[in-house]
């Protein structure tokens, strides 16, 4: 069991019955001990697996949508391609950072670094990929259900790319939440 210990050699301490009251001028400061990093945070194997899955699903959404010949005719599909491209680049660069941190056994719990990860995950890529997936889903439903024009379009590719974008968003949310929690717990 991995637990932090206050000292290497245990010393018996006499239990006190009174509450610790600081003397005038004395600062009762208890040092904070940070437990091991939680899997899914930057610089961990869980964080690397989240980044790789974000990259794979973002790249799948990008390649499937870009492989259709008529995606440029719909703005929502162009937005999905742009958002998936940004998500793919972001996830790939952070996956490289995670690989480096794991190989050299370095903690990525720097305040500024975690802040940039949180902003990038939550306010930029996650928001964009979710908005693009929702817009693409709306257009796909319009083409398939409302217009009944699916035989002339690439509905299967549109639906698959939209689904991959939603799965990419589902893997981005845990990264954002863990980074945000790490910031909030400081």
N, C-alpha and C positions, 0 to 999 in steps of 0.2 A: 504494500500500500504506500503510495507516495504522499507523504504528509510533511509539511515544514515543521521543524523543531526549533524551539527557542534557543537551545544550547546543545552543544555536542555532548557534554558530560552533564547528566542531570544533577542538579543541586536541590536538596530539599529546602523548601521554603516554609516558614512558619505561617500558617493561615492566620489572617487577621479577621477580627470580628467587626471592626469599624470600617466605614467607607473611607477610601483614600481621599483626603482633603489636602489640596496643595497649600503649602505654607506661603505666606506673602512673598512675592517675588519669584517663587518657584513655579516652573511650568510643568504640569503633569502631562507629558507628551508620550503617548504610546506609539512605538514604531509600527508602521503598517507593513505586513508581510504579504507579498503578492504570490498567490498560488501559481501553479503551472498554467501556462496559456491554454485556453479552451480550444478544442479542435474546431476549426472553421475560422479562427482569427488569422490575420496575416502572419505568415512565417511558420505555419503549422501544416502538417500533412492534410488535415481536413480542409484547411483554407486552399491548399493547392488543388485538392480534388474538386472543390467548388469552382475554382477558377478554370480548371480544365473543362468541367461540364458546361460552364458558361460559354467558353470558347467554342466547344463542339456544337452546342445547340444554336449559338449565334451564327457560326459559320454555315451550319446546315440551313438555317432560315435564309441567310444571304445567298447561298449558292442555289437553292431551290427556286427562290423568287427571281434571281437574276437569270436563271436558265430559261425562263418563259420569254417568249418574244413580245408579248403585249403588256408587260408590267409597266413600261414607261408611260402608257396612256392613262394610268390612274395615279393620282397624286398620293393616295394612301399607300400604294405599293412601293412607290419611290421613297416615301418616308420610311417604310419598313426596311428597305435595302440600306438606306443611310444609317438608320438606328442600329441595325444588325451589324453593319460594318464598323461603326463606332464601338459597339459592345465587344465585337471580336478583337479589335485592336487593344481596347482597355483590358480585357480579360487576359489576352496573351502577354501583355507587358507586365501585368501583376503576377501572372503565373511564373514568368522568368524571375521576378523579384522574390517570389516565394521559394522557388528552387534554390536561388542563391542563399537565402536566409536559412534554409534547411541544411544545405551543404556546409556552410561555415558556422552553423549553429548560433545564429544571431537572432536576437529578439527584435521584432518589428513593432514594438510597443512605444515608439516615440510619439509624443503628442501631435506634432505637426504631420508626421507620416500617416498616423491613424486618422487624423482629421481630413487629409486629402483623400484617403481611401474611402472614408465615409461620405464625403461630398461627391466623389466620383461615382460611387456605387449607388447612393440613394437619390441624389438630386439630379444627376446627369444621366447615366446609362440606364438605370432602372426605370426612371420616369419616361425616358424616350422610348425604350423598348416596349414598355407596357402601353404607352399611347399609340405607338405604331401598330402593335398587335391588335389593339382594340379597333383602330381605324380600319385595318385590313380585314378583320373579322366582320365588321359592318358591311364593307363592300362585298366581301365574299358571300355573305348572307343575302345581300341585295341581288347579286348576280344569280345565285343558285335558287333561292326560294321565291323571291318577289318577281324577278324578271323571267325566270325559267329558261335562262339563256346559258346554261352550263355546258351544253353540248358544243357550243361554238367557242368557248373559252377554256382556259386551263384551270378549271375549278379544283381539281385534285391537287395540283401543285400549289395553288393559292392557299387552300386549306391546310396543306402540309406545312408550308412555310409559316403560316400564321400560328399553327400549333407549336412549331419549333420555337417561335418567338415567345409564346406564352411559357413554354418550359424553360427557356432561357431566363425569362423574368422570375420564374419560381426559384431558380438557382441563384439569382442575384439578390433576392430579398434576404436570405439568411446571412450573406456576407455583409450587407448593409446593417442588419440588426445587431450582429455580433460586434461590428466596428463601432456602431453607435453606443451599444452597451458598454464597450470598453472605454469610450470617451466619457460616458456618464458616470462610470464607477471611479473615476479619478478624484 
